[in-house]
Amino acid sequence: MVTKTQKCSYTEYKIVPGRGSRFVGKDGRVHYFISTKARSLFHQKIKPVKLTWTTAWRAYNKKIKVDDIQKKRSRKTTRIQKA
């Protein structure tokens, strides 16, 4: 059985159904939070990169491998013989 999970807008942790809270801003953007701690820090405008326990900090300081950003592979040029 597959359950639909959301990602916390602040910590980037997975939120399973029945957990966390949702915040809709004045501009209509929806933010999901795993805990009140994450929600409070988001509203205080504290950057998640500054906090060591967040996934953003771990990615920024190269503690985890980020799969999203991969080096673009270039193809080797092949020589074509002309007549």
C-alpha positions as CSV (number, residue, x, y, z in Angstrom):
1,M,0.0,0.0,0.0
2,V,1.4,3.4,-1.0
3,T,0.7,6.4,1.2
4,K,1.0,9.9,-0.2
5,T,3.6,11.9,1.8
6,Q,4.2,15.6,1.7
7,K,7.6,17.3,2.3
8,C,8.0,19.7,5.1
9,S,8.6,23.2,3.6
10,Y,11.2,24.0,6.2
11,T,13.0,20.8,7.2
12,E,12.4,18.8,4.0
13,Y,11.4,15.7,6.1
14,K,8.6,13.5,4.8
15,I,5.2,14.0,6.4
16,V,2.9,11.0,6.5
17,P,-0.9,11.4,6.6
18,G,-2.2,12.4,10.0
19,R,1.0,14.3,10.9
20,G,2.0,18.0,10.6
21,S,0.1,21.1,9.7
22,R,-0.6,23.1,6.6
23,F,-0.2,26.9,6.3
24,V,-1.7,28.9,3.4
25,G,-0.1,32.3,2.9
26,K,-1.8,35.5,1.7
27,D,-0.3,34.9,-1.7
28,G,-2.0,31.5,-1.9
29,R,1.1,29.3,-1.5
30,V,0.7,26.2,0.6
31,H,3.4,25.3,3.2
32,Y,3.5,22.0,5.0
33,F,5.2,21.7,8.4
34,I,6.1,18.6,10.3
35,S,6.2,20.2,13.7
36,T,5.4,23.5,15.5
37,K,9.1,24.0,15.9
38,A,9.5,24.1,12.1
39,R,6.4,26.3,11.7
40,S,7.7,28.7,14.4
41,L,11.2,29.0,12.8
42,F,9.6,29.5,9.4
43,H,7.5,32.4,10.6
44,Q,10.5,33.9,12.4
45,K,12.3,33.9,9.0
46,I,15.2,31.9,10.3
47,K,16.9,30.2,7.4
48,P,17.0,26.3,7.5
49,V,20.6,26.3,6.2
50,K,21.7,27.9,9.5
51,L,20.3,25.0,11.6
52,T,22.4,21.9,11.8
53,W,19.4,19.5,12.2
54,T,17.7,20.4,8.9
55,T,18.2,18.6,5.6
56,A,19.1,21.9,4.0
57,W,22.1,22.4,6.3
58,R,23.3,18.8,5.7
59,A,23.1,19.4,1.9
60,Y,24.8,22.8,2.1
61,N,27.7,21.5,4.1
62,K,28.0,18.3,2.0
63,K,27.1,15.9,4.7
64,I,24.6,14.1,2.4
65,K,24.8,13.5,-1.3
66,V,22.3,15.6,-3.3
67,D,20.9,13.6,-6.2
68,D,19.1,16.5,-7.7
69,I,22.2,18.4,-8.8
70,Q,24.2,16.3,-11.1
71,K,26.9,17.3,-13.5
72,K,25.7,17.4,-17.0
73,R,27.5,14.8,-19.1
74,S,28.8,16.0,-22.4
75,R,29.0,13.6,-25.3
76,K,32.4,12.8,-26.9
77,T,32.7,14.3,-30.4
78,T,33.0,11.6,-33.1
79,R,34.9,12.1,-36.3
80,I,33.1,11.6,-39.5
81,Q,35.1,10.6,-42.6
82,K,34.3,12.7,-45.6
83,A,34.6,11.3,-49.1
